[in-house]
Amino acid sequence: MSSDSESSTSSSSSTPPSSASTLVASRRSNHSEVWEFFEREITYYTKAQIESFGPKSKIRKSARPDEESGGYKVDLAWCKRCTGKKACYNMASGSTTNLWTHYTDKHAPNLSIAMDKYLDNSGNLRDTPRITMVKWLVMNHQPNLIVEQKFFKEMIDSFRKQPEAIVPGADTIAREIISFHRTLQEAISAHLSKLTCKVSVTFDIYQARYTLASYLGVAVHFIENDRLQHLLLSFEPFPEQHTGIIMCDKVVEVLDQFKLLPKLLASCTDNATNNDTAVSNLEVVCATRSVPYHGVESHVRCIAHIINLVIRSFLQEDQVHEVVKGFKELSNHVRETHKSKEAYRLIVGSIPPEDVETRWDSRYRLLQYFLDHKDAVITYLEESTDKTFQINWEKLEAIQPTLDMFHYDSEGPPRLS
């Protein structure tokens, strides 16, 4: 079911305090047909107002911390069809499943109205774009979010604009992918061959998280029309041993393919020793071709990798490590089972971000998350778990400004990495 929903104000059996603010959402955000039978009420309260309701109050049970208002948000849906005491559902998750269940159980016991939505008079699935898309998502195990992806929307629009177009077969689309790749590669190669400036290259080996397959990525950077340009030249499987000699051979192969080796100015890598070996061998190759690439002098160390190592070292200091350890243990406990996630989400509203050793800023984001949700997390620790964690908010607030100096917001300066 759709998570978006229509809003309208309605009277509540639990009358909110007079200073609470009730908002009506835009109709444009509503897609589910269930809102023909329900009304939605979104109200914002202060903590004191929430506490004025009884512990069994629907409003108090449904209240969630709201970062924008600094108070609490209550999002409820009321059944229009109920007589007397109206059925009320918490909409914090955005799901309309409970609303459909209530409607079909209480107001459409034969399911005729609900079934008319999906079945024609012969009992077959209706041939509508939405139902067709649902079948495609389910039968091909596609994530729901794919329908919001830019290129998916472009594909649907292109078929809408060209109704005579025929969906190609698997072999045809495979040939099209290869042809498209070669065409772009030739266009990029032709463009790079006209460059009069020097270029710098970055390269590294990446490992897939689940298959553990290795890939070598090679990118080139240059200034054109007074702007710094970046191009990914190659990202291919690298099953060989990760030695600097083999890495160098692959990088030279890519640079030769695009005729860039004579224009090579510098290389940028992280501090792995096989990269040092690759750079030394690259200097030898360049010397045999009279290319002025000077190994160590032309080797730029990745500053983002260096900063990451500095921060990791800082986080391993005894006093800092003890602070971080407590919050990591809490995060791991929350993420351990579905039950623990839901218990935490009901109070705090969201799950802590995952801390990944090789991902820039992941630990910073985890610690900042706990600071941003401090009051709700304290409530969770007091009310919803019997486990004890070594949580020190005062020390966390003291070390976070140090980490903040090295953090780059997505809306701020470009990431050095």
C-alpha positions, 0 to 999 in steps of 0.5 A: 500500500502507498505510504502517502496519505490525504489529510483533513482535520477531524474531531478527536475523542482525546481533546488536545490542549488549546495551544497544540497546532494541527496541520492539514497536509497537501492533497497532492501527496496522497495516492492511496484510495484508502483516504476516501474512507479515512481522515488524517490529523497531524498535530504538534505538541510540547512535551508538557502537553503530551504528558498531560494526557493519560498513559493509555491515551492514543495521543500519548502512545502515538507521540513521536519526537519531531526535530523540526518543531522541537516538540512531539508530532502526533499523526492519526487517521480516523475512520469516516464510516465508524459510528459512535466511537471512531476507529483511530490509527497511528500513522507514524510509519506512513503505512496504510495497511492497517487502514485497509484491514480495518475497512475491509473487516468492518465496512466491506466484509465481502471484500467486494469493494476492495477486490473491484480495485484489482479484479475485473468482472471475470476475476482477472487482474485489471490491466492498469499501469499501477497493477502492472508495475506492482506485478513487475516489482514483486515477480522480479524482486525489485526494491520499491524505491526503484520507481523513484529512480531518475532513469526508471522514470526516463524509461517510462516517459520514453515509452509513453512518448513512443507507444510504437516502441517494442521492448527488446529481448535479452540478447538485443539489450546486451548488444545495445549495452556493449555498443553504447559503452563502446560509443561513449568510450570512443567519444571520450577517447577522442575528446581526451586526445585533443587535450593540451593540458597535463592530466593526473590519475587516481587508482585503487582496488575495491572489494565487493562487500558480499561476493568479495570480488576485486575491481580496479578503478582508474580515474583521470583529472584535468583542468578544461575551460578553467574547470576541474574535470573528472572522468572514470576511465575504467572499473573492471574485475581485478582477479589477479594478485594485488601487487604493485607491479600488476596494478601498474601494468593495468593502469598503463594499459588504461592510459595507453587506451586513451593515449594519456600516458604522455600527458601524465603529470601526477598520480594520487593514491592512498597509503597502501604499500602496493600503491607505492610499488605501482608508482615506482614501476610507473616511473620506470615505464614513463622513463622508457617513453621519455615521459617526465613522471618522477615517481615519489615527487609525482605521487600525491597522497590522498588527504582524505585517507590521511585525515581518516587515519588521523581520526581513527587514531584519535578515536582509539585514545583510551578515554575517547575509545571508552566513550565511543565504545558505549554508543557503538554497543548501544547501536549494535544492540538496537540493530541486532534483531527486528524486535529490538529495532522496532522497540527503539524506533517506536520511541526514537523514530529512526535507527542509528546509522551503521558504523563502517570501518572503511566509510568516510565519516561513518563514526562521526555520523553515528555519534552525531546521530545520538547527540541529535536524538539525545532526549529520545535515546535517554527515554528509550534507555530508561523505559524500553531496555533492561540492558546497561550501556556505558553512556557518557553524554558529557564526554561525547559532547566534548569530543564531537567538536574535534570530529566536526572539524574534519567532517564535510557536509554534503551541502558544504565543500566538496569531499576531498576523497 
